[in-house]
Amino acid sequence: MIWWIELLLFGLLITSAIVALQVKDMIAAVASLSVYSFLAASLLALMGAVDVALTEAALGAGVTGVLLTAAISVLRRRSVD
């Protein structure tokens, strides 16, 4: 019944992972990883693992995004390669 929503979320999950690997700007990579975490949490919630989805949303998109952004603000913003 909702298999097409899960398939769409999985496709967006793969796309956001590829974008995170390809961008040169570190802040954009952190934003893409936060989107990845939110999509993973949405996919987990649709599959019925609501507790895991809440943990993924809180830690993956929230805390990790803030910590990585704070670390990048101390370092250079652009990657070397």
GROMACS elastic network, one bead per residue, 0.5 to 0.9 nm:
[ bonds ]
;  ai    aj funct       b0    kb
    1     4     6  0.76616   500
    1     5     6  0.88889   500
    2     5     6  0.53859   500
    2     6     6  0.66024   500
    2     7     6  0.87996   500
    2    46     6  0.85422   500
    3     6     6  0.50901   500
    3     7     6  0.61102   500
    3     8     6  0.85771   500
    4     8     6  0.60365   500
    4     9     6  0.85313   500
    5     8     6  0.50307   500
    5     9     6  0.61328   500
    5    10     6  0.85098   500
    5    43     6  0.87793   500
    5    46     6  0.87549   500
    6     9     6  0.50917   500
    6    10     6  0.60712   500
    6    11     6  0.85865   500
    6    43     6  0.63302   500
    6    46     6  0.73217   500
    6    47     6  0.82790   500
    7    10     6  0.50378   500
    7    11     6  0.61745   500
    7    12     6  0.86388   500
    8    11     6  0.51128   500
    8    12     6  0.62247   500
    8    13     6  0.85203   500
    9    12     6  0.50484   500
    9    13     6  0.59954   500
    9    14     6  0.86944   500
    9    39     6  0.64726   500
    9    40     6  0.79909   500
    9    42     6  0.78043   500
    9    43     6  0.63848   500
   10    14     6  0.63326   500
   10    15     6  0.86113   500
   10    39     6  0.79920   500
   10    40     6  0.80762   500
   10    43     6  0.73731   500
   11    14     6  0.52427   500
   11    15     6  0.62033   500
   11    16     6  0.86962   500
   12    16     6  0.60673   500
   12    17     6  0.85377   500
   12    36     6  0.81513   500
   12    39     6  0.74719   500
   13    16     6  0.53119   500
   13    17     6  0.63143   500
   13    18     6  0.87877   500
   13    35     6  0.82383   500
   13    36     6  0.56352   500
   13    37     6  0.84205   500
   13    39     6  0.60192   500
   13    40     6  0.68224   500
   14    17     6  0.51308   500
   14    18     6  0.62960   500
   14    19     6  0.86781   500
   14    36     6  0.81850   500
   15    18     6  0.51702   500
   15    19     6  0.61813   500
   15    20     6  0.86252   500
   15    36     6  0.87008   500
   16    20     6  0.60880   500
   16    21     6  0.86596   500
   16    32     6  0.58438   500
   16    33     6  0.71336   500
   16    35     6  0.68986   500
   16    36     6  0.56576   500
   16    39     6  0.89135   500
   17    20     6  0.50957   500
   17    21     6  0.63975   500
   17    22     6  0.87851   500
   17    32     6  0.72430   500
   17    33     6  0.69418   500
   17    35     6  0.89859   500
   17    36     6  0.64525   500
   18    21     6  0.51585   500
   18    22     6  0.62181   500
   18    23     6  0.88155   500
   19    22     6  0.50932   500
   19    23     6  0.60997   500
   19    29     6  0.74975   500
   19    32     6  0.67837   500
   19    33     6  0.88555   500
   20    23     6  0.58945   500
   20    24     6  0.88732   500
   20    26     6  0.88739   500
   20    28     6  0.74597   500
   20    30     6  0.73873   500
   20    31     6  0.81460   500
   20    32     6  0.52619   500
   20    33     6  0.61821   500
   20    36     6  0.87037   500
   21    24     6  0.84272   500
   21    29     6  0.71947   500
   22    29     6  0.82497   500
   23    26     6  0.75131   500
   23    28     6  0.68620   500
   23    29     6  0.61900   500
   24    27     6  0.89783   500
   24    28     6  0.78813   500
   24    29     6  0.76407   500
   24    77     6  0.88372   500
   24    78     6  0.60158   500
   24    79     6  0.56272   500
   24    80     6  0.83550   500
   24    81     6  0.78431   500
   25    28     6  0.53709   500
   25    29     6  0.64031   500
   25    30     6  0.89254   500
   25    77     6  0.62133   500
   25    79     6  0.65270   500
   26    30     6  0.62599   500
   26    31     6  0.86284   500
   26    69     6  0.84720   500
   26    72     6  0.70463   500
   26    76     6  0.85083   500
   26    77     6  0.55614   500
   26    78     6  0.59148   500
   26    79     6  0.68017   500
   27    30     6  0.50761   500
   27    31     6  0.62134   500
   27    32     6  0.85731   500
   27    68     6  0.85218   500
   27    69     6  0.66047   500
   27    72     6  0.73034   500
   27    73     6  0.88064   500
   27    77     6  0.69718   500
   27    78     6  0.85401   500
   28    32     6  0.60914   500
   28    33     6  0.85730   500
   29    33     6  0.61452   500
   29    34     6  0.85873   500
   30    33     6  0.50195   500
   30    34     6  0.61708   500
   30    35     6  0.86312   500
   30    64     6  0.87930   500
   30    65     6  0.61978   500
   30    66     6  0.89652   500
   30    68     6  0.68063   500
   30    69     6  0.69383   500
   31    34     6  0.50314   500
   31    35     6  0.62749   500
   31    36     6  0.85894   500
   31    61     6  0.88093   500
   31    65     6  0.73051   500
   31    69     6  0.89338   500
   32    35     6  0.50070   500
   32    36     6  0.61388   500
   32    37     6  0.86707   500
   33    37     6  0.61798   500
   33    38     6  0.86027   500
   33    60     6  0.82909   500
   33    61     6  0.76059   500
   33    65     6  0.77663   500
   34    37     6  0.50509   500
   34    38     6  0.62166   500
   34    39     6  0.85938   500
   34    57     6  0.88476   500
   34    60     6  0.66609   500
   34    62     6  0.76146   500
   34    64     6  0.80492   500
   34    65     6  0.60963   500
   35    38     6  0.50589   500
   35    39     6  0.61065   500
   35    40     6  0.85055   500
   35    61     6  0.71405   500
   36    39     6  0.51703   500
   36    40     6  0.61188   500
   36    41     6  0.86003   500
   36    60     6  0.86567   500
   36    61     6  0.80814   500
   37    40     6  0.50054   500
   37    41     6  0.61277   500
   37    42     6  0.85961   500
   37    56     6  0.65924   500
   37    57     6  0.64384   500
   37    59     6  0.87395   500
   37    60     6  0.53371   500
   37    61     6  0.53991   500
   38    41     6  0.50321   500
   38    42     6  0.61883   500
   38    43     6  0.86233   500
   38    53     6  0.87220   500
   38    56     6  0.75775   500
   38    57     6  0.57352   500
   38    60     6  0.75828   500
   38    61     6  0.60562   500
   39    43     6  0.61235   500
   39    44     6  0.85485   500
   39    57     6  0.88646   500
   40    43     6  0.50514   500
   40    44     6  0.61016   500
   40    45     6  0.85396   500
   40    53     6  0.75279   500
   40    56     6  0.75037   500
   40    57     6  0.82196   500
   41    44     6  0.50792   500
   41    45     6  0.61065   500
   41    46     6  0.86449   500
   41    50     6  0.83750   500
   41    52     6  0.75640   500
   41    54     6  0.68456   500
   41    55     6  0.81342   500
   41    56     6  0.56067   500
   41    57     6  0.56237   500
   41    60     6  0.87671   500
   42    45     6  0.50908   500
   42    46     6  0.62660   500
   42    47     6  0.87003   500
   42    53     6  0.67551   500
   42    57     6  0.84857   500
   43    46     6  0.51600   500
   43    47     6  0.63256   500
   43    48     6  0.88451   500
   43    49     6  0.89720   500
   43    53     6  0.79190   500
   44    47     6  0.50564   500
   44    48     6  0.64282   500
   44    49     6  0.54224   500
   44    50     6  0.67245   500
   44    51     6  0.89316   500
   44    52     6  0.69979   500
   44    53     6  0.53157   500
   44    56     6  0.88783   500
   45    48     6  0.51478   500
   45    49     6  0.53222   500
   45    51     6  0.81131   500
   45    52     6  0.78469   500
   45    53     6  0.54208   500
   45    54     6  0.81503   500
   46    49     6  0.75110   500
   46    50     6  0.80141   500
   47    50     6  0.81410   500
   48    51     6  0.87078   500
   48    53     6  0.88014   500
   49    52     6  0.54930   500
   49    53     6  0.61907   500
   49    54     6  0.88265   500
   50    54     6  0.61706   500
   50    55     6  0.86382   500
   51    54     6  0.52535   500
   51    55     6  0.63637   500
   51    56     6  0.86653   500
   52    55     6  0.51072   500
   52    56     6  0.60850   500
   52    57     6  0.85695   500
   53    56     6  0.50487   500
   53    57     6  0.60805   500
   53    58     6  0.85676   500
   54    57     6  0.51102   500
   54    58     6  0.61022   500
   54    59     6  0.84924   500
   55    58     6  0.51950   500
   55    59     6  0.59273   500
   55    60     6  0.77321   500
   56    59     6  0.53602   500
   56    60     6  0.50651   500
   56    61     6  0.71923   500
   56    62     6  0.88779   500
   57    60     6  0.54663   500
   57    61     6  0.52912   500
   57    62     6  0.66854   500
   58    61     6  0.60530   500
   58    62     6  0.51181   500
   58    63     6  0.66369   500
   58    64     6  0.87588   500
   59    62     6  0.54248   500
   59    63     6  0.50124   500
   59    64     6  0.60418   500
   59    65     6  0.84948   500
   60    63     6  0.64207   500
   60    64     6  0.54113   500
   60    65     6  0.70374   500
   61    64     6  0.61732   500
   61    65     6  0.56240   500
   61    66     6  0.83469   500
   62    65     6  0.54800   500
   62    66     6  0.63367   500
   62    67     6  0.87592   500
   63    66     6  0.52723   500
   63    67     6  0.61528   500
   63    68     6  0.85760   500
   64    67     6  0.51319   500
   64    68     6  0.59826   500
   64    69     6  0.83997   500
   65    68     6  0.52744   500
   65    69     6  0.60404   500
   65    70     6  0.85559   500
   66    69     6  0.51620   500
   66    70     6  0.61464   500
   66    71     6  0.86457   500
   67    70     6  0.51254   500
   67    71     6  0.62019   500
   67    72     6  0.86421   500
   68    71     6  0.50498   500
   68    72     6  0.61061   500
   68    73     6  0.85803   500
   69    72     6  0.51116   500
   69    73     6  0.61698   500
   69    74     6  0.88945   500
   70    73     6  0.51929   500
   70    74     6  0.67877   500
   71    74     6  0.54163   500
   71    75     6  0.65945   500
   72    76     6  0.65817   500
   72    77     6  0.61551   500
   73    76     6  0.72086   500
   73    77     6  0.70262   500
   74    77     6  0.86367   500
   76    79     6  0.74556   500
   78    81     6  0.87809   500
